[in-house]
Amino acid sequence: MSNQLDQLKQFTTVVADTGDFAVMKEYQPQDATTNPSLILQAAEKPEYRHLLEQAVAEFKDSDLTGDALVDAVIDRVLILFGLEILKIVPGRVSTETDARLSFDVEGTVAKGRQLIELYEKEGVSRDRVLIKIASTWEGIRAAEILEKEGIRCNLTLMFSLIQAAACAEAKVQLISPFVGRIYDWFKAQTGEEYVGDNDPGVLSVREIFTYYKKFGYETEVMGASFRNSGQILSLAGCDLLTISPNLLEELQSTEGAVELKLDKEAVKDADIEKLPTDEKSFRYLFNDDAMATEKTAEGIRKFSADIIKLEGIIRGMLG
């Protein structure tokens, strides 16, 4: 019997959730995702220091100063990581916008356009890049604008059906509902351990998957932020799953049957209704979900803190 990772790939597109190139080469994922925390972790490793040094060196003689200089170097670091990733994966890389723009439509649109322009200057087609944006009302509106320009987006920090429904109506390319962080919240609230099919994070992704397939939305669903392999195997059949290195290793080293859990044909007759996705309805339904509001805010704070740390490293290197 083949290992669980190989079996999972028969049902689902496997994506590497890492900035570590060696991991990508070992597990041969189709796509790769990054975020400010993962880039920061990679940037602090000696083997990736040369990418930061290259970005800084390229701007040493620039006319830019202060924050503008740091922003330019950070963008270059993101692109350099992305370029290395695209040498390894045959599909797409997700590159995240600054989390501090999560409530800024115009700022997010400008950053998305800028990142795509930087990739295209390197000869990378825009269909190989997904711009990652937080699933706030403003983030979804920004993604809607970018999608109309042919800039594909990955809406992240997603914890609720209303966020997913609004993304689908905006014709976003892909969403990343966060399984593990939903699990964390419910475990902290109840003190219970949740396993497999009873896991609130798993149930959330299944609900979104069912909603999309029932109503014929083309937006891809990519489960993310896993705490254990049981969560992953309970979502076999999801469009994509982005998996951290330790769990990729566990799946690859484990034998045992993997069953199809999400069947897009089987859910087309589900007895559900569409949600209203106008701004008032979105804000009310999102606010009414304590878990979703708390975890989205927490995620934005953490990603913002990590991009600030990365900026500190760059400032130090710039002298």
C-alpha positions in Angstrom: 0.0 0.0 0.0 1.3 3.5 -0.9 1.8 6.1 1.9 -1.0 8.4 2.9 0.6 11.5 1.1 0.6 9.7 -2.2 -3.0 8.5 -1.7 -4.1 12.0 -0.7 -2.7 13.4 -3.9 -5.2 11.2 -5.8 -8.1 13.1 -4.3 -6.7 16.6 -3.6 -4.0 19.0 -4.9 -1.3 19.1 -2.2 0.3 22.5 -1.5 3.4 23.1 0.7 2.8 25.6 3.5 6.4 26.7 3.9 9.1 29.1 2.8 11.7 26.2 3.0 12.8 25.2 -0.5 14.3 21.9 0.7 10.9 20.8 2.0 9.3 21.6 -1.3 11.8 19.6 -3.3 11.3 16.6 -1.0 7.5 16.4 -1.0 6.9 17.6 -4.6 3.7 19.7 -4.0 1.8 21.2 -6.9 1.7 24.7 -5.4 3.3 26.5 -2.4 2.0 29.2 0.0 3.8 31.7 2.1 2.9 34.3 4.6 4.8 36.9 6.6 5.4 34.5 9.5 6.8 31.8 7.2 9.0 34.3 5.3 10.3 35.6 8.6 11.2 32.1 9.8 12.9 31.3 6.5 14.7 34.6 6.5 16.2 33.9 9.9 17.9 30.7 8.7 21.5 31.0 7.5 20.8 29.1 4.2 18.4 31.8 3.1 20.3 34.8 4.3 21.7 35.3 0.8 18.2 36.3 -0.5 18.0 39.1 2.0 21.5 40.2 1.2 20.7 40.2 -2.5 17.6 42.3 -2.0 19.5 44.8 0.2 22.4 45.0 -2.3 20.1 45.7 -5.2 18.8 48.9 -3.4 22.1 50.1 -1.9 22.5 52.8 -4.6 18.8 53.5 -4.9 17.4 57.0 -4.5 14.8 55.7 -2.1 15.2 56.4 1.6 13.4 55.7 4.9 10.2 53.6 4.8 10.0 53.7 1.0 13.4 52.0 0.8 12.5 49.4 3.4 9.2 48.7 1.6 11.0 48.2 -1.7 13.5 45.8 -0.2 10.7 43.8 1.6 8.8 43.5 -1.8 12.0 42.3 -3.4 12.6 39.7 -0.7 9.0 38.4 -1.2 9.7 38.2 -5.0 13.0 36.5 -4.6 11.5 33.8 -2.3 8.6 33.4 -4.8 11.0 33.0 -7.8 12.9 30.3 -6.0 9.7 28.5 -5.1 8.5 28.7 -8.7 11.7 26.9 -9.8 10.5 23.9 -7.7 6.7 23.7 -7.9 5.0 23.3 -11.2 2.0 25.3 -10.2 1.5 28.6 -8.3 3.0 30.5 -5.4 0.9 32.6 -3.0 2.6 35.9 -2.0 0.9 37.8 0.8 0.2 41.5 0.9 1.1 43.5 4.1 -1.5 42.6 6.8 -1.5 46.3 7.8 -3.5 46.9 4.6 -6.3 44.6 5.6 -8.8 47.5 5.9 -7.5 49.5 3.0 -9.1 48.7 -0.4 -6.9 51.1 -2.4 -3.7 50.2 -0.6 -4.3 46.5 -1.1 -5.1 46.9 -4.8 -2.0 49.0 -5.3 0.2 46.4 -3.5 -1.3 43.5 -5.5 -0.7 45.3 -8.8 2.9 46.1 -7.7 3.7 42.5 -6.7 2.4 41.2 -10.0 4.4 43.8 -11.9 7.5 42.8 -10.1 6.9 39.1 -10.9 6.2 40.0 -14.6 9.5 41.9 -14.8 11.1 38.6 -13.9 9.3 36.8 -16.7 6.8 35.1 -14.5 3.2 34.9 -15.9 0.6 36.2 -13.6 -1.3 32.9 -13.7 1.5 31.4 -11.6 1.0 33.9 -8.8 -1.8 34.2 -6.2 -1.9 37.5 -4.2 -2.8 36.6 -0.6 -5.2 39.0 1.1 -7.0 38.9 4.4 -10.8 38.0 4.2 -12.0 41.3 5.6 -14.8 43.2 3.8 -12.1 45.6 2.4 -9.8 42.7 1.4 -12.6 41.0 -0.5 -13.5 44.2 -2.3 -9.8 44.7 -3.2 -9.6 41.1 -4.5 -12.7 41.7 -6.6 -11.0 44.6 -8.4 -7.8 42.7 -8.9 -9.6 39.6 -10.2 -11.2 41.8 -12.9 -7.7 42.8 -14.0 -6.6 39.2 -14.3 -4.7 39.2 -11.0 -5.6 36.0 -9.2 -6.1 36.2 -5.4 -5.9 33.8 -2.4 -8.2 35.1 0.4 -6.7 34.0 3.7 -7.5 34.4 7.4 -10.9 32.8 6.7 -13.0 31.4 9.5 -16.7 31.7 8.5 -19.2 30.8 5.8 -20.1 34.5 5.3 -16.5 35.3 4.4 -16.4 32.4 2.0 -19.8 33.4 0.4 -18.7 37.0 -0.1 -15.4 35.7 -1.8 -17.4 33.5 -4.1 -19.7 36.3 -5.2 -16.5 38.5 -5.8 -15.3 35.7 -8.1 -12.1 35.2 -6.1 -9.8 32.5 -7.5 -9.1 30.7 -4.2 -9.8 30.8 -0.5 -7.9 29.4 2.5 -10.2 28.5 5.4 -8.1 28.0 8.6 -8.9 24.6 10.1 -6.3 24.6 13.0 -7.1 28.0 14.3 -10.8 27.2 14.4 -9.9 24.1 16.3 -7.7 26.1 18.7 -10.6 28.5 19.5 -13.1 25.8 20.3 -10.7 23.8 22.3 -9.8 26.8 24.4 -13.5 27.6 24.9 -14.7 24.1 25.8 -11.6 22.2 27.0 -12.5 19.4 24.6 -10.3 17.5 22.2 -11.9 17.3 18.8 -11.0 14.4 16.4 -11.5 14.0 12.7 -15.1 14.3 11.6 -16.1 16.1 14.9 -13.4 18.8 14.5 -15.0 22.3 14.2 -12.3 23.3 11.7 -13.0 20.3 9.6 -16.7 20.9 9.7 -16.2 24.6 8.7 -14.3 23.6 5.5 -16.9 21.0 4.7 -19.7 23.5 5.1 -17.9 25.9 2.7 -17.1 23.2 0.2 -20.7 22.1 0.2 -21.9 25.7 -0.3 -19.6 26.2 -3.2 -20.4 23.0 -5.0 -24.1 23.3 -4.4 -24.3 26.7 -6.0 -21.7 26.1 -8.7 -19.1 28.6 -7.6 -15.7 28.2 -9.3 -13.7 29.6 -6.4 -11.2 27.0 -5.2 -11.3 25.8 -1.6 -7.9 25.2 0.0 -8.0 24.0 3.6 -5.1 25.5 5.6 -3.6 25.7 9.1 -3.7 22.1 10.3 -2.8 20.9 13.7 -2.7 17.1 13.0 -2.9 14.7 10.1 -6.4 13.6 11.1 -7.8 17.0 10.1 -6.1 16.6 6.7 -7.4 13.1 6.0 -10.9 14.2 7.1 -10.8 16.7 4.2 -9.6 14.4 1.4 -11.3 15.5 -1.7 -11.1 19.2 -0.9 -9.9 21.1 -4.0 -6.5 21.8 -2.4 -4.9 21.4 1.1 -1.9 23.4 2.1 0.2 21.4 4.6 3.2 22.2 6.8 6.5 20.3 6.5 6.1 18.2 9.7 2.6 17.0 8.6 3.8 16.3 5.1 6.6 14.1 6.6 4.1 12.3 8.8 1.7 11.6 5.9 4.6 10.4 3.7 5.9 8.0 6.4 2.5 6.5 7.3 0.7 3.7 5.5 -3.0 3.2 5.7 -6.0 3.7 3.5 -7.1 7.3 2.7 -10.8 7.7 1.9 -12.6 10.3 -0.1 -14.4 12.5 2.4 -15.5 15.5 0.3 -17.4 14.6 -2.9 -18.4 17.6 -5.0 -21.1 15.5 -6.8 -22.6 14.2 -3.6 -23.2 17.6 -2.1 -25.0 19.2 -5.1 -28.4 18.3 -3.7 -27.6 19.7 -0.2 -30.6 21.5 1.5 -29.0 24.9 2.1 -29.8 28.5 1.1 -27.6 31.3 -0.2 -26.4 33.9 2.3 -26.8 37.6 1.6 -23.4 39.1 0.9 -24.1 42.9 0.8 -22.0 44.9 3.1 -24.6 45.3 5.9 -25.3 41.6 5.9 -21.6 40.6 5.8 -20.7 42.9 8.7 -23.6 41.7 10.8 -23.1 38.0 10.2 -19.3 38.2 10.6 -19.7 40.2 13.8 -22.2 37.6 15.1 -19.5 34.9 14.9 -17.3 35.4 17.9 -14.7 32.8 16.7 -14.4 34.3 13.3 -14.0 37.9 14.4 -11.5 37.0 17.2 -9.4 34.7 15.0 -9.3 37.1 12.0 -8.2 40.0 14.2 -5.6 37.8 15.9 -4.2 36.7 12.6 -4.0 40.2 11.3 -2.1 41.3 14.4 0.3 38.4 14.2 1.1 38.8 10.5 1.5 42.5 11.0 3.9 41.9 13.9 6.0 39.5 11.8 6.3 41.9 8.9 7.5 44.6 11.3 10.1 42.1 12.6 11.2 41.5 9.0 11.4 45.2 8.4 13.6 45.5 11.5 16.0 42.9 10.1 16.1 44.8 6.8 16.7 48.1 8.5 19.6 46.6 10.4 21.1 45.3 7.2 20.7 48.7 5.5 22.5 50.3 8.3 
